[in-house]
Amino acid sequence: MMRVLLVLVVLAAGCGSSPASRFYTLTPAPPSAPAPASSDLSVLVSPVSVPLAVDRPQMVVAVSANQVALDEFNRWASPLANNIARVVAENLAATLGTSRVAVSPQALTSGVDYRAAIEVQRFESALGEAATLEAVWAVSRDADGRARTGRTTAREAVPDKTYEALAAGHSRAVARLSRDIAEAVRALDASRR
């Protein structure tokens, strides 16, 4: 009798178990061209702000035009704002050919040439459809305060209904944002000469 009871308890516990959570992260863009010449530029990426609706560990996916769902089992591995800032910094380092790119509040060993501030206004996820990012940003030169501002809108197709494809689509959108910021840094740096 005791064995039967033990088997029933084990079976009941197995039936009540929930699926394992999966964690995703954004990734830097793969190199698309030969690495640029080494540079001594320094860039500080300020903390990124993201909409409160997506500022949570769970991935937030669009269900309809006016409805979203939080997926408890598919989550970001780190806070989304930190994830975006880290990938922008990695993309800038590769694009500008400098190792002197940091994410605030990390300190660079010496003065900073440029600061990049990013406000993400839209970060939308639609499984099997698209990953959409809309952000306003500003790049300023510390030496004289000159700045460039811009808006990046990227809508990346998501070929299948997996969260991995969705994270990859958002990574491509962040790569576009990074390229726009890198172009602003280059333009400001060229105007200095």
MDAnalysis code that builds the backbone (N, CA, C; Angstrom):
import MDAnalysis as mda
import numpy as np

u = mda.Universe.empty(579, n_residues=193, atom_resindex=np.repeat(np.arange(193), 3), trajectory=True)
u.add_TopologyAttr("name", ["N", "CA", "C"] * 193)
u.add_TopologyAttr("resid", np.arange(1, 194))
u.add_TopologyAttr("resname", ["MET", "MET", "ARG", "VAL", "LEU", "LEU", "VAL", "LEU", "VAL", "VAL", "LEU", "ALA", "ALA", "GLY", "CYS", "GLY", "SER", "SER", "PRO", "ALA", "SER", "ARG", "PHE", "TYR", "THR", "LEU", "THR", "PRO", "ALA", "PRO", "PRO", "SER", "ALA", "PRO", "ALA", "PRO", "ALA", "SER", "SER", "ASP", "LEU", "SER", "VAL", "LEU", "VAL", "SER", "PRO", "VAL", "SER", "VAL", "PRO", "LEU", "ALA", "VAL", "ASP", "ARG", "PRO", "GLN", "MET", "VAL", "VAL", "ALA", "VAL", "SER", "ALA", "ASN", "GLN", "VAL", "ALA", "LEU", "ASP", "GLU", "PHE", "ASN", "ARG", "TRP", "ALA", "SER", "PRO", "LEU", "ALA", "ASN", "ASN", "ILE", "ALA", "ARG", "VAL", "VAL", "ALA", "GLU", "ASN", "LEU", "ALA", "ALA", "THR", "LEU", "GLY", "THR", "SER", "ARG", "VAL", "ALA", "VAL", "SER", "PRO", "GLN", "ALA", "LEU", "THR", "SER", "GLY", "VAL", "ASP", "TYR", "ARG", "ALA", "ALA", "ILE", "GLU", "VAL", "GLN", "ARG", "PHE", "GLU", "SER", "ALA", "LEU", "GLY", "GLU", "ALA", "ALA", "THR", "LEU", "GLU", "ALA", "VAL", "TRP", "ALA", "VAL", "SER", "ARG", "ASP", "ALA", "ASP", "GLY", "ARG", "ALA", "ARG", "THR", "GLY", "ARG", "THR", "THR", "ALA", "ARG", "GLU", "ALA", "VAL", "PRO", "ASP", "LYS", "THR", "TYR", "GLU", "ALA", "LEU", "ALA", "ALA", "GLY", "HIS", "SER", "ARG", "ALA", "VAL", "ALA", "ARG", "LEU", "SER", "ARG", "ASP", "ILE", "ALA", "GLU", "ALA", "VAL", "ARG", "ALA", "LEU", "ASP", "ALA", "SER", "ARG", "ARG"])
u.atoms.positions = np.array([
    [0.826, -1.194, 0.000],
    [0.000, 0.000, 0.000],
    [0.869, 1.257, 0.000],
    [1.928, 1.216, 0.810],
    [2.820, 2.377, 0.898],
    [3.502, 2.634, -0.438],
    [3.849, 1.556, -1.164],
    [4.497, 1.723, -2.466],
    [3.539, 2.360, -3.475],
    [2.321, 1.947, -3.456],
    [1.323, 2.496, -4.373],
    [1.141, 3.984, -4.098],
    [1.086, 4.343, -2.851],
    [0.949, 5.739, -2.469],
    [2.158, 6.557, -2.929],
    [3.358, 6.007, -2.756],
    [4.585, 6.679, -3.189],
    [4.591, 6.874, -4.702],
    [4.178, 5.859, -5.456],
    [4.124, 5.965, -6.920],
    [3.123, 7.041, -7.328],
    [1.969, 7.077, -6.670],
    [0.970, 8.105, -6.985],
    [1.487, 9.510, -6.696],
    [2.223, 9.691, -5.601],
    [2.796, 10.996, -5.261],
    [3.815, 11.412, -6.317],
    [4.664, 10.487, -6.736],
    [5.674, 10.796, -7.761],
    [4.996, 11.160, -9.076],
    [3.983, 10.397, -9.468],
    [3.267, 10.695, -10.708],
    [2.563, 12.043, -10.637],
    [1.945, 12.328, -9.518],
    [1.262, 13.616, -9.358],
    [2.247, 14.766, -9.424],
    [3.410, 14.605, -8.830],
    [4.432, 15.659, -8.874],
    [4.914, 15.867, -10.295],
    [5.057, 14.798, -11.062],
    [5.505, 14.897, -12.454],
    [4.481, 15.596, -13.321],
    [3.204, 15.359, -13.067],
    [2.151, 15.984, -13.871],
    [2.066, 17.484, -13.614],
    [2.420, 17.906, -12.419],
    [2.300, 19.314, -12.067],
    [3.527, 20.135, -12.417],
    [4.568, 19.517, -12.951],
    [5.779, 20.285, -13.233],
    [5.563, 21.175, -14.450],
    [6.170, 22.315, -14.416],
    [6.013, 23.273, -15.505],
    [7.208, 23.164, -16.443],
    [7.049, 23.645, -17.681],
    [8.165, 23.592, -18.616],
    [9.333, 24.447, -18.119],
    [10.509, 24.094, -18.541],
    [11.705, 24.838, -18.141],
    [11.746, 26.188, -18.856],
    [12.218, 27.183, -18.164],
    [12.371, 28.508, -18.770],
    [13.558, 28.499, -19.723],
    [13.457, 29.292, -20.779],
    [14.556, 29.489, -21.725],
    [14.936, 30.961, -21.673],
    [16.225, 31.241, -21.785],
    [16.723, 32.603, -21.647],
    [17.409, 33.023, -22.941],
    [17.193, 34.281, -23.317],
    [17.715, 34.804, -24.580],
    [18.500, 36.084, -24.334],
    [19.408, 36.347, -25.238],
    [20.209, 37.566, -25.160],
    [20.370, 38.132, -26.559],
    [20.607, 39.410, -26.637],
    [20.926, 40.042, -27.909],
    [22.390, 39.772, -28.210],
    [22.729, 39.741, -29.479],
    [24.110, 39.473, -29.870],
    [24.621, 40.590, -30.770],
    [25.936, 40.855, -30.708],
    [26.500, 41.879, -31.584],
    [26.443, 41.431, -33.044],
    [26.521, 42.398, -33.939],
    [26.477, 42.108, -35.367],
    [27.735, 41.353, -35.788],
    [27.589, 40.391, -36.685],
    [28.785, 39.723, -37.200],
    [29.561, 40.703, -38.077],
    [30.876, 40.568, -38.130],
    [31.650, 41.493, -38.970],
    [31.210, 41.366, -40.432],
    [30.922, 42.500, -41.063],
    [30.473, 42.478, -42.454],
    [31.575, 42.917, -43.419],
    [32.620, 43.467, -42.884],
    [33.726, 43.943, -43.714],
    [35.013, 43.781, -42.912],
    [36.146, 43.968, -43.585],
    [37.392, 43.910, -42.817],
    [37.373, 44.935, -41.686],
    [38.028, 44.590, -40.596],
    [38.059, 45.485, -39.434],
    [38.664, 46.827, -39.822],
    [38.083, 47.926, -39.315],
    [38.648, 49.242, -39.623],
    [39.999, 49.411, -38.929],
    [40.728, 50.400, -39.392],
    [42.018, 50.690, -38.768],
    [41.801, 50.975, -37.291],
    [42.787, 50.645, -36.512],
    [42.687, 50.849, -35.073],
    [42.557, 52.331, -34.753],
    [41.711, 52.634, -33.801],
    [41.436, 54.014, -33.429],
    [41.619, 54.172, -31.927],
    [41.895, 55.396, -31.502],
    [41.997, 55.639, -30.057],
    [40.776, 56.405, -29.540],
    [39.708, 56.474, -30.353],
    [38.479, 57.124, -29.919],
    [37.926, 56.422, -28.683],
    [37.313, 57.213, -27.804],
    [36.630, 56.609, -26.665],
    [35.175, 57.050, -26.684],
    [34.290, 56.087, -26.402],
    [32.852, 56.340, -26.430],
    [32.249, 55.739, -25.163],
    [31.400, 56.511, -24.523],
    [30.674, 56.028, -23.355],
    [29.200, 55.929, -23.727],
    [28.636, 54.724, -23.633],
    [27.219, 54.519, -23.906],
    [26.484, 54.682, -22.576],
    [25.652, 55.711, -22.510],
    [24.886, 55.977, -21.287],
    [23.854, 54.888, -21.081],
    [23.296, 54.807, -19.867],
    [22.232, 53.828, -19.666],
    [21.109, 54.052, -20.683],
    [20.617, 52.970, -21.231],
    [19.559, 53.013, -22.238],
    [18.213, 52.975, -21.520],
    [17.268, 53.762, -21.993],
    [15.910, 53.665, -21.435],
    [15.043, 52.891, -22.423],
    [14.165, 52.067, -21.874],
    [13.241, 51.269, -22.693],
    [11.819, 51.495, -22.186],
    [10.812, 51.268, -23.033],
    [9.430, 51.432, -22.579],
    [9.123, 50.504, -21.398],
    [8.371, 50.999, -20.435],
    [8.038, 50.207, -19.252],
    [7.324, 48.907, -19.602],
    [6.561, 48.896, -20.670],
    [5.815, 47.691, -21.041],
    [6.726, 46.506, -21.336],
    [7.960, 46.769, -21.788],
    [8.890, 45.668, -22.101],
    [10.054, 45.595, -21.119],
    [10.061, 46.457, -20.127],
    [11.145, 46.495, -19.141],
    [10.887, 45.454, -18.045],
    [11.020, 44.196, -18.429],
    [10.745, 43.072, -17.531],
    [11.493, 41.856, -18.056],
    [11.691, 40.856, -17.216],
    [12.431, 39.671, -17.677],
    [11.697, 38.886, -18.769],
    [10.374, 38.808, -18.690],
    [9.616, 38.034, -19.664],
    [9.650, 38.711, -21.032],
    [9.678, 37.899, -22.076],
    [9.552, 38.453, -23.412],
    [8.087, 38.856, -23.606],
    [7.885, 40.028, -24.153],
    [6.541, 40.566, -24.380],
    [6.278, 40.476, -25.876],
    [5.251, 39.721, -26.243],
    [4.958, 39.520, -27.667],
    [3.568, 40.066, -27.999],
    [3.459, 40.598, -29.209],
    [2.181, 41.130, -29.678],
    [1.251, 39.972, -30.023],
    [0.030, 40.071, -29.538],
    [-1.001, 39.082, -29.843],
    [-1.938, 39.664, -30.900],
    [-2.217, 40.939, -30.778],
    [-3.035, 41.661, -31.754],
    [-2.599, 43.119, -31.706],
    [-3.303, 43.968, -32.434],
    [-2.934, 45.387, -32.481],
    [-2.959, 46.039, -31.103],
    [-3.828, 45.573, -30.218],
    [-3.970, 46.200, -28.904],
    [-3.743, 45.251, -27.742],
    [-3.130, 44.098, -28.005],
    [-2.922, 43.135, -26.931],
    [-1.523, 42.531, -27.021],
    [-0.910, 42.402, -25.854],
    [0.385, 41.732, -25.763],
    [0.283, 40.614, -24.730],
    [1.250, 39.698, -24.799],
    [1.302, 38.604, -23.830],
    [2.710, 38.526, -23.263],
    [2.799, 38.273, -21.966],
    [4.087, 38.055, -21.309],
    [4.324, 36.558, -21.268],
    [5.452, 36.135, -21.798],
    [5.748, 34.709, -21.811],
    [6.617, 34.379, -20.615],
    [6.051, 33.659, -19.655],
    [6.758, 33.331, -18.413],
    [7.929, 32.387, -18.620],
    [7.943, 31.642, -19.723],
    [8.977, 30.626, -19.920],
    [10.021, 31.025, -20.946],
    [9.861, 32.174, -21.598],
    [10.854, 32.708, -22.532],
    [11.205, 34.098, -22.032],
    [12.438, 34.221, -21.557],
    [12.853, 35.425, -20.840],
    [14.167, 35.975, -21.373],
    [14.366, 37.266, -21.107],
    [15.659, 37.876, -21.384],
    [16.636, 37.446, -20.286],
    [17.866, 37.170, -20.659],
    [18.868, 36.699, -19.703],
    [19.335, 37.814, -18.772],
    [19.200, 39.056, -19.206],
    [19.565, 40.210, -18.380],
    [18.557, 41.312, -18.675],
    [18.521, 42.361, -17.846],
    [17.577, 43.452, -18.130],
    [17.744, 43.972, -19.559],
    [16.646, 44.189, -20.238],
    [16.658, 44.565, -21.647],
    [17.483, 45.825, -21.906],
    [17.363, 46.830, -21.053],
    [18.135, 48.069, -21.246],
    [19.632, 47.787, -21.190],
    [20.066, 46.950, -20.255],
    [21.486, 46.587, -20.152],
    [21.927, 45.777, -21.367],
    [21.056, 44.890, -21.804],
    [21.332, 44.046, -22.959],
    [21.566, 44.913, -24.203],
    [20.687, 45.887, -24.426],
    [20.811, 46.777, -25.584],
    [22.095, 47.605, -25.478],
    [22.358, 48.192, -24.313],
    [23.568, 49.021, -24.135],
    [24.831, 48.207, -24.391],
    [24.869, 46.985, -23.870],
    [26.050, 46.131, -24.055],
    [26.290, 45.842, -25.529],
    [25.227, 45.500, -26.264],
    [25.388, 45.157, -27.675],
    [25.746, 46.396, -28.497],
    [25.147, 47.546, -28.201],
    [25.529, 48.778, -28.897],
    [27.019, 49.052, -28.670],
    [27.484, 48.905, -27.434],
    [28.907, 49.149, -27.133],
    [29.797, 48.186, -27.910],
    [29.428, 46.914, -27.948],
    [30.237, 45.938, -28.694],
    [30.236, 46.254, -30.188],
    [29.072, 46.626, -30.718],
    [28.996, 46.981, -32.139],
    [29.821, 48.226, -32.441],
    [29.759, 49.231, -31.561],
    [30.551, 50.453, -31.776],
    [32.044, 50.154, -31.741],
    [32.466, 49.337, -30.802],
    [33.887, 48.986, -30.716],
    [34.360, 48.347, -32.023],
    [33.568, 47.435, -32.575],
    [33.950, 46.767, -33.820],
    [33.885, 47.712, -35.011],
    [32.832, 48.511, -35.086],
    [32.645, 49.409, -36.229],
    [33.661, 50.542, -36.252],
    [33.964, 51.097, -35.073],
    [34.889, 52.237, -35.002],
    [36.343, 51.805, -34.850],
    [36.576, 50.522, -34.638],
    [37.950, 50.024, -34.517],
    [38.636, 50.477, -33.240],
    [37.892, 50.535, -32.139],
    [38.481, 50.948, -30.872],
    [38.049, 49.999, -29.760],
    [38.941, 49.799, -28.830],
    [38.582, 48.983, -27.663],
    [38.096, 49.868, -26.522],
    [38.102, 51.176, -26.745],
    [37.754, 52.129, -25.683],
    [36.278, 52.535, -25.756],
    [35.408, 51.537, -25.666],
    [33.960, 51.776, -25.609],
    [33.479, 51.114, -24.329],
    [32.754, 51.861, -23.534],
    [32.261, 51.344, -22.256],
    [30.790, 51.687, -22.098],
    [30.163, 50.941, -21.214],
    [28.774, 51.201, -20.869],
    [28.772, 51.842, -19.505],
    [28.110, 52.990, -19.380],
    [28.010, 53.665, -18.095],
    [27.306, 52.731, -17.128],
    [27.648, 52.649, -15.901],
    [28.558, 53.495, -15.146],
    [30.005, 53.017, -15.122],
    [30.371, 52.060, -16.003],
    [31.769, 51.654, -16.064],
    [32.605, 52.860, -16.462],
    [33.767, 52.967, -15.910],
    [34.623, 54.123, -16.223],
    [35.722, 53.711, -17.194],
    [35.999, 54.586, -18.126],
    [37.162, 54.392, -18.984],
    [38.375, 54.880, -18.216],
    [39.548, 54.392, -18.599],
    [40.744, 54.750, -17.842],
    [41.119, 56.215, -17.999],
    [40.683, 56.857, -19.058],
    [40.972, 58.287, -19.225],
    [39.720, 58.986, -19.734],
    [39.864, 60.248, -20.131],
    [38.716, 61.037, -20.584],
    [37.957, 60.381, -21.718],
    [36.729, 60.785, -21.877],
    [35.853, 60.244, -22.910],
    [35.749, 61.251, -24.048],
    [35.871, 60.774, -25.275],
    [35.724, 61.650, -26.433],
    [34.252, 61.901, -26.759],
    [33.452, 60.825, -26.743],
    [32.054, 60.924, -27.145],
    [31.157, 60.182, -26.159],
    [29.941, 60.696, -26.036],
    [28.922, 60.048, -25.204],
    [27.705, 59.783, -26.083],
    [27.126, 58.594, -25.921],
    [25.926, 58.232, -26.681],
    [24.793, 57.963, -25.698],
    [23.683, 58.662, -25.892],
    [22.482, 58.465, -25.071],
    [21.391, 57.906, -25.975],
    [20.676, 56.890, -25.478],
    [19.674, 56.196, -26.293],
    [18.374, 56.061, -25.513],
    [17.279, 56.467, -26.155],
    [15.945, 56.240, -25.589],
    [15.166, 55.378, -26.578],
    [14.929, 54.140, -26.214],
    [14.130, 53.248, -27.056],
    [12.671, 53.598, -26.825],
    [11.969, 53.932, -27.899],
    [10.564, 54.310, -27.781],
    [9.613, 53.179, -28.159],
    [10.074, 52.281, -29.017],
    [9.289, 51.085, -29.379],
    [10.229, 49.895, -29.413],
    [9.808, 48.810, -28.801],
    [10.534, 47.543, -28.852],
    [9.457, 46.476, -28.918],
    [9.049, 46.175, -30.148],
    [7.901, 45.291, -30.343],
    [8.333, 43.958, -30.926],
    [7.677, 42.916, -30.453],
    [7.985, 41.552, -30.854],
    [6.727, 40.871, -31.365],
    [6.786, 40.358, -32.578],
    [5.669, 39.603, -33.148],
    [6.231, 38.302, -33.709],
    [5.939, 37.203, -33.023],
    [6.452, 35.896, -33.447],
    [6.066, 35.597, -34.894],
    [7.051, 35.172, -35.680],
    [6.801, 34.833, -37.071],
    [6.567, 36.018, -37.977],
    [6.679, 37.230, -37.444],
    [6.450, 38.430, -38.253],
    [7.657, 39.359, -38.247],
    [7.852, 40.086, -37.116],
    [8.916, 41.089, -37.109],
    [9.344, 41.466, -35.703],
    [10.567, 41.960, -35.633],
    [11.107, 42.599, -34.433],
    [11.280, 44.064, -34.804],
    [10.638, 44.947, -34.047],
    [10.653, 46.369, -34.378],
    [11.302, 47.162, -33.255],
    [12.200, 48.061, -33.640],
    [12.863, 48.943, -32.687],
    [12.789, 50.365, -33.234],
    [12.390, 51.291, -32.385],
    [12.408, 52.704, -32.722],
    [13.089, 53.412, -31.567],
    [14.116, 54.186, -31.877],
    [14.870, 54.851, -30.816],
    [15.308, 56.233, -31.267],
    [15.357, 57.149, -30.306],
    [15.992, 58.445, -30.532],
    [17.316, 58.400, -29.781],
    [18.300, 59.071, -30.315],
    [19.631, 59.024, -29.715],
    [20.349, 60.350, -29.925],
    [21.360, 60.551, -29.104],
    [22.207, 61.743, -29.224],
    [23.646, 61.320, -28.972],
    [24.529, 61.852, -29.785],
    [25.963, 61.646, -29.600],
    [26.563, 63.025, -29.378],
    [27.302, 63.179, -28.290],
    [27.924, 64.477, -28.013],
    [29.426, 64.313, -27.831],
    [30.144, 65.357, -28.247],
    [31.603, 65.371, -28.105],
    [31.935, 66.108, -26.822],
    [32.674, 65.490, -25.940],
    [32.989, 66.088, -24.644],
    [33.817, 67.364, -24.769],
    [34.704, 67.410, -25.745],
    [35.637, 68.540, -25.850],
    [34.926, 69.880, -26.022],
    [33.876, 69.924, -26.827],
    [33.219, 71.207, -27.096],
    [31.690, 71.151, -27.010],
    [31.139, 70.000, -26.680],
    [29.697, 69.890, -26.530],
    [28.919, 69.754, -27.823],
    [29.608, 69.746, -28.972],
    [28.897, 69.568, -30.246],
    [28.196, 68.232, -30.233],
    [27.023, 68.197, -30.847],
    [26.228, 66.967, -30.791],
    [25.518, 66.704, -32.109],
    [25.162, 65.469, -32.276],
    [24.308, 65.028, -33.377],
    [23.199, 64.186, -32.771],
    [22.006, 64.381, -33.274],
    [20.879, 63.594, -32.796],
    [20.265, 62.860, -33.971],
    [19.518, 61.832, -33.665],
    [18.880, 61.087, -34.742],
    [17.797, 60.166, -34.230],
    [17.128, 59.572, -35.167],
    [16.093, 58.583, -34.884],
    [16.378, 57.373, -35.763],
    [16.352, 56.220, -35.152],
    [16.528, 54.979, -35.892],
    [15.241, 54.173, -35.784],
    [14.745, 53.760, -36.938],
    [13.595, 52.861, -36.985],
    [14.019, 51.634, -37.771],
    [13.902, 50.480, -37.139],
    [14.289, 49.232, -37.796],
    [13.195, 48.202, -37.581],
    [12.783, 47.588, -38.669],
    [11.801, 46.497, -38.600],
    [12.441, 45.312, -39.291],
    [12.787, 44.311, -38.510],
    [13.477, 43.144, -39.026],
    [12.532, 41.961, -39.100],
    [12.473, 41.337, -40.271],
    [11.607, 40.169, -40.453],
    [12.062, 39.032, -39.548],
    [11.091, 38.341, -38.978],
    [11.356, 37.162, -38.156],
    [10.789, 35.975, -38.933],
    [11.670, 35.123, -39.484],
    [11.230, 34.089, -40.420],
    [10.384, 32.963, -39.831],
    [10.489, 32.713, -38.551],
    [9.676, 31.637, -37.976],
    [9.169, 32.046, -36.603],
    [8.324, 31.231, -36.041],
    [7.656, 31.571, -34.778],
    [8.442, 31.074, -33.566],
    [9.757, 31.277, -33.577],
    [10.547, 30.889, -32.410],
    [11.065, 32.140, -31.706],
    [11.290, 32.004, -30.430],
    [11.826, 33.120, -29.663],
    [13.283, 33.373, -30.030],
    [13.987, 32.347, -30.431],
    [15.373, 32.525, -30.879],
    [15.417, 33.415, -32.122],
    [14.506, 33.167, -33.064],
    [14.436, 34.007, -34.272],
    [14.061, 35.436, -33.904],
    [13.199, 35.589, -32.917],
    [12.792, 36.918, -32.459],
    [13.980, 37.670, -31.849],
    [14.760, 37.000, -31.005],
    [15.951, 37.625, -30.414],
    [16.957, 37.994, -31.494],
    [17.110, 37.137, -32.510],
    [18.029, 37.434, -33.618],
    [17.542, 38.659, -34.400],
    [16.220, 38.766, -34.604],
    [15.672, 39.936, -35.291],
    [15.938, 41.216, -34.515],
    [15.765, 41.160, -33.194],
    [16.059, 42.340, -32.376],
    [17.553, 42.658, -32.400],
    [18.398, 41.644, -32.471],
    [19.843, 41.879, -32.566],
    [20.173, 42.638, -33.848],
    [19.526, 42.270, -34.959],
    [19.754, 42.979, -36.228],
    [19.251, 44.425, -36.133],
    [18.133, 44.643, -35.440],
    [17.610, 46.005, -35.274],
    [18.577, 46.847, -34.437],
    [19.141, 46.267, -33.382],
    [20.118, 46.987, -32.554],
    [21.393, 47.250, -33.356],
    [21.745, 46.351, -34.273],
    [22.908, 46.579, -35.141],
    [22.677, 47.813, -36.010],
    [21.464, 47.993, -36.502],
    [21.135, 49.177, -37.301],
    [21.274, 50.450, -36.462],
    [20.758, 50.408, -35.244],
    [20.900, 51.529, -34.309],
    [22.372, 51.839, -34.079],
    [23.172, 50.813, -33.882],
    [24.611, 50.990, -33.643],
    [25.297, 51.636, -34.838],
    [24.935, 51.215, -36.062],
    [25.537, 51.807, -37.267],
    [25.216, 53.291, -37.362],
    [23.966, 53.666, -37.046],
    [23.585, 55.080, -37.097],
    [24.391, 55.903, -36.088],
    [24.576, 55.363, -34.901],
    [25.353, 56.066, -33.872],
    [26.818, 56.152, -34.289],
    [27.356, 55.076, -34.854],
    [28.753, 55.085, -35.318],
    [28.957, 56.144, -36.400],
    [27.984, 56.280, -37.316],
    [28.091, 57.310, -38.360],
    [28.116, 58.707, -37.738],
    [27.336, 58.930, -36.694],
    [27.327, 60.230, -36.018],
    [28.666, 60.496, -35.339],
    [29.245, 59.479, -34.715],
    [30.565, 59.635, -34.083],
    [31.598, 59.989, -35.147],
    [31.580, 59.280, -36.270],
    [32.537, 59.558, -37.344],
    [32.374, 60.978, -37.886],
    [31.120, 61.412, -38.079],
    [30.878, 62.758, -38.601],
    [31.377, 63.813, -37.624],
    [31.108, 63.624, -36.338],
    [31.605, 64.588, -35.338],
    [33.124, 64.577, -35.284],
    [33.715, 63.396, -35.382],
    [35.175, 63.306, -35.337],
    [35.804, 63.957, -36.559],
    [35.194, 63.808, -37.727],
    [35.711, 64.433, -38.951],
    [35.622, 65.955, -38.861],
    [34.590, 66.474, -38.224],
    [34.422, 67.933, -38.106],
    [35.430, 68.551, -37.152],
    [36.065, 67.730, -36.349],
    [37.060, 68.216, -35.386],
    [38.362, 68.568, -36.062],
    [38.593, 67.992, -37.216],
    [39.885, 68.169, -37.901],
    [39.920, 69.389, -38.770],
])
